[in-house]
Amino acid sequence: MSEELELDVGRVAAGGACVARAPDGRVVFVRHAIPGERVRAVITDTTTSYHRADAVEVITASPDRVAPPCPYARPGGCGGCDWQHVALSRQRALKAELVAEQLQRLAGISRDVVVEPVPGDVEGLRWRTRVQFAVDRAGRAGLHRHRSHDLEPVDACLIATDDVEAVGAERLPWPGATGVEVTAAGSQRVVHVSGRIADLPDVDAGLVVNDRPRRVPHGVRHEVLGRSFDVAAGGFWQVHPGAAAVLAHAVLDGLDPQPGDRVVDLYAGVGLFASLLGERVGPTGSVLALEGDARAGADAARNTSDQPHVKVRTGTVDAATVASRVGRPALVVLDPPRAGAGVQVAKAIIGLAPRRVAYVACDPATFARDLKAFLDAGWELPSLRAFDLFPMTEHVELVAILTPPA
Ligand SMILES: C[S@@+](CC[C@H](N)C(=O)[O-])C[C@H]1O[C@@H](n2cnc3c(N)ncnc32)[C@H](O)[C@@H]1O
């Protein structure tokens, strides 16, 4: 039988669990709890230095506790959401605490953080425009349990958009498949299947099987601030329908690009920022977009094909490339994956001496590490905005504006 403990639950930790102390002195990371609660918890995993546990009974409830809208968001259930049991306002406060703590610990600065909701958000539900389902041996699509390869079969996902749910991937048979990704932008839908599947179910969507296009559409088109962006199936695009516009506004407002400016967009994806910055700097300016994924780079080139002053290059962003192959930009945007850009890339950007840098970050810890390189070089952080692009989860997106020493 699993060990049970009564615990007083403390602060939230990176990863979304809350920190408590076990009678043996070890730290316990407790899921399904809220800071300030007393809970009965079942240990789910133990290492030499800490336990993981699930709160299975709430003895003293937080005033911010709500009934999870999703029936699969429970101990042992779907691992996709961390905080369905937490009121949205408190979710945002918890994210703000997490960001502030990483800034303090890794960048050495005290900063009050406010996490802003995304315009159009409806109670934190029905926002995922892309959902990756795993498929079990029986051909059933489901979602992974927390820290597990096991599947939780689900009938529906409450954070997926209605357009994703209209495909009904969770209720169809996928014998032989290992994964099914559903992407929807309005009524355009694409299903991207991987594995050795012989009989595909009939879906009302475009189809890509093992990266081979089978039925149009093979990607979706998004409209942001008056421009169109084609994204091939499997390509990167923010999943919240309001995300691209909110991030683009934050980057444009923060950088304040002027006609004639030279701009570098690092980790450019399908060209969201490159294209919008291209409009602002106009034909007397220039934008160089650098993206590592060939397919995304091809989309970026197509999405900016009407802007001859925007150049897209496919290649790895690293310190050597930034130091020697991107010229002398006035403005730099960087939007790296969760690993962050890294201190060497940050130092290379500092070496370019741009007027401003916009750092878009999905991981507060790697962002704080890279921020320290800027602060150590005398740079300032005049603006740091945080957005709730991933309600019900512990994830948060940051847009930092950095300026060099005067
Ligand atoms: C968070 S996405 C940002 C995309 C884009 N800025 C947007 O908002 O849609 C990060 C992008 O960086 C690319 N990438 C990851 N590591 C890279 C590297 N070392 N060099 C170049 N691109 C990389 C990924 O392919 C992905 O398109």
The ligand as a Tripos MOL2 file, in Angstrom:
@<TRIPOS>MOLECULE
LIG
   27    29     1     0     0
SMALL
NO_CHARGES

@<TRIPOS>ATOM
      1 C1          9.4460   29.3150  -29.2350 C.3       1 LIG1
      2 S1          9.6090   29.0360  -30.9500 S.3       1 LIG1
      3 C2          9.4730   30.6940  -31.5360 C.3       1 LIG1
      4 C3          8.9750   30.8750  -32.9270 C.3       1 LIG1
      5 C4          8.5070   32.2650  -33.3420 C.3       1 LIG1
      6 N1          9.2890   33.3380  -32.7790 N.3       1 LIG1
      7 C5          7.0290   32.4580  -33.0260 C.2       1 LIG1
      8 O1          6.7020   33.2570  -32.1560 O.co2     1 LIG1
      9 O2          6.1960   31.8150  -33.6620 O.co2     1 LIG1
     10 C6         11.2940   28.6460  -31.0650 C.3       1 LIG1
     11 C7         11.8090   28.3670  -32.4640 C.3       1 LIG1
     12 O3         13.2320   28.1890  -32.3800 O.3       1 LIG1
     13 C8         13.6280   27.1500  -33.2630 C.3       1 LIG1
     14 N2         14.9000   26.6780  -32.7080 N.ar      1 LIG1
     15 C9         15.1200   25.9110  -31.6280 C.ar      1 LIG1
     16 N3         16.4330   25.8140  -31.3550 N.ar      1 LIG1
     17 C10        17.0750   26.5380  -32.2990 C.ar      1 LIG1
     18 C11        18.4420   26.8430  -32.5570 C.ar      1 LIG1
     19 N4         19.4200   26.4170  -31.7640 N.pl3     1 LIG1
     20 N5         18.7270   27.6260  -33.6090 N.ar      1 LIG1
     21 C12        17.7500   28.1070  -34.4050 C.ar      1 LIG1
     22 N6         16.4320   27.8800  -34.1990 N.ar      1 LIG1
     23 C13        16.0990   27.0920  -33.1640 C.ar      1 LIG1
     24 C14        12.4700   26.1780  -33.2630 C.3       1 LIG1
     25 O4         12.4530   25.4330  -34.4650 O.3       1 LIG1
     26 C15        11.2660   27.1290  -33.1340 C.3       1 LIG1
     27 O5         10.7700   27.4820  -34.4050 O.3       1 LIG1
@<TRIPOS>BOND
     1     1     2 1
     2     2     3 1
     3     2    10 1
     4     3     4 1
     5     4     5 1
     6     5     6 1
     7     5     7 1
     8     7     8 2
     9     7     9 1
    10    10    11 1
    11    11    12 1
    12    11    26 1
    13    12    13 1
    14    13    14 1
    15    13    24 1
    16    14    15 ar
    17    14    23 ar
    18    15    16 ar
    19    16    17 ar
    20    17    18 ar
    21    17    23 ar
    22    18    19 1
    23    18    20 ar
    24    20    21 ar
    25    21    22 ar
    26    22    23 ar
    27    24    25 1
    28    24    26 1
    29    26    27 1
@<TRIPOS>SUBSTRUCTURE
     1 LIG1         1 GROUP 0 **** ****
